[in-house]
Amino acid sequence: MATHKSAEKRDRQSKKRRERNIADKSTIKTKVKSVLNAVESKNKEASIQALKDVIPALDKAAVKGVIHRKNASRKISRLTKKINAFQS
């Protein structure tokens, strides 16, 4: 347990950030699943629209430090690759 006032504040801040990061990660996972489901159902328009929704979310999470920027880049690349593979 923190004894200094500043340490207590840091503890509160880290808990707030942790909750926010967990929520952001959950949102990203949901959006990625929607892309994968659209690809599995072979729905071209839905998969492209879902990808357009997930790319900004991944980029924003990377900028905010929720996920690593290379992790975001890798996810975007793999999702795009899957969509391009089933379109051709």
ChimeraX attribute file (.defattr): number of C-alpha atoms within 10 A of each C-alpha:
attribute: neighborCount
match mode: 1-to-1
recipient: residues
	/A:1	6
	/A:2	10
	/A:3	7
	/A:4	9
	/A:5	9
	/A:6	10
	/A:7	12
	/A:8	13
	/A:9	12
	/A:10	13
	/A:11	14
	/A:12	12
	/A:13	11
	/A:14	12
	/A:15	12
	/A:16	11
	/A:17	13
	/A:18	13
	/A:19	10
	/A:20	13
	/A:21	17
	/A:22	12
	/A:23	13
	/A:24	18
	/A:25	16
	/A:26	12
	/A:27	15
	/A:28	18
	/A:29	13
	/A:30	13
	/A:31	19
	/A:32	22
	/A:33	14
	/A:34	19
	/A:35	25
	/A:36	18
	/A:37	15
	/A:38	20
	/A:39	23
	/A:40	13
	/A:41	11
	/A:42	14
	/A:43	15
	/A:44	14
	/A:45	11
	/A:46	16
	/A:47	23
	/A:48	17
	/A:49	13
	/A:50	19
	/A:51	22
	/A:52	12
	/A:53	16
	/A:54	24
	/A:55	21
	/A:56	13
	/A:57	19
	/A:58	27
	/A:59	18
	/A:60	16
	/A:61	19
	/A:62	17
	/A:63	13
	/A:64	12
	/A:65	11
	/A:66	19
	/A:67	17
	/A:68	15
	/A:69	17
	/A:70	10
	/A:71	13
	/A:72	20
	/A:73	14
	/A:74	12
	/A:75	16
	/A:76	18
	/A:77	12
	/A:78	11
	/A:79	19
	/A:80	16
	/A:81	12
	/A:82	15
	/A:83	21
	/A:84	13
	/A:85	10
	/A:86	12
	/A:87	11
	/A:88	5
